[in-house]
Amino acid sequence: MSEFFSVVNEFEDLIKQFDFKQPKKLWYSHLVALSKHIEDIFYCYVIARVYKDDGSLQTTMWVGPIDRPDDGLSSLSAHIKVDIGYTQILDENFFRNCEKKIIHLIEEGTLTSLLATSKKELADPSVNNRRYEVYTAYLLPFFKKVLAVTDNDVKVLKSKVKCEAVIEKEFSNLEGEMKAFFDKFGLKATKDSIWELCYIYSL
């Protein structure tokens, strides 16, 4: 399925003209994602996938706070989803047509309104679940701490080895509720989760 990665070529205009990045280290064999930094910690993600069971194609667009661009986005109400396209019919123009629709949405200012909604949801969620609590109380503050410690050095943030060394050091300095949570979460899971955010931010 590695040839599926060539689908990213169908989003060439988003990459070249609208500054979308390719977080390839977070891709799956059946899913590719593009990311665009909008403002502060907020991003736009475009996710293109081929479903292995029936070969159907799907493209979605999300706007929300920084997170791994995959199915987990749906668990946080601050991630606003826009269904771009879906087909069960082999169509060589499908992803190119999806790109055209996304460009129209961007040019009409849709990201601005989606960003405003995402900010409101992050501050006052319509669904206040455990995922929201973990993200806002622990993952996001830890991520911001790493940004501050590294002075937003993209070379460190992009390097898994260098960034994980920083994360491990900050892990050992945690106190109170943060320490209790991340001790239970585990060092490996912490390094994996925080580095993914740092990697996206570094692009």
C-alpha angles and dihedrals in degrees: 000000000000089000086069087076086073087072087082087074087068088066095052094127092053089053099043102034105026101036099242113166131214113233090192095169088067097049124112127215090259100032136059125183135195123202133203123190108227106171138333105325095345124110143176115227128194113198122193121184146171115214108227097211099059105005094243119156129225138179125190133176124211134188120195149097118320113288141137106292102234140089090305090075089081092065093070117064091210088071105086115204128209117189106222103176147333132186139169092194122089104253119167090197096051099102093039089053090049089053090053091053092049091050090052090052092049094046091051091055098252093142090062094058093041090050091053090051092047092051091052092048092050091050096040111014122206087210111040100189134153091269090059092049093049093046098047100035101039121004098045095045091047090049091050089049090056091049090053095046092049092042087233090294102174092199090061095039093050094048110082093202096049095041094047089053088057092045092051091051092050089046089060091051097054120122140189120353092354090057092046092051098045093043086059092041090053134231096263094050089046093052092046095048098043095043091054089058092045091050093053090046091051095059 
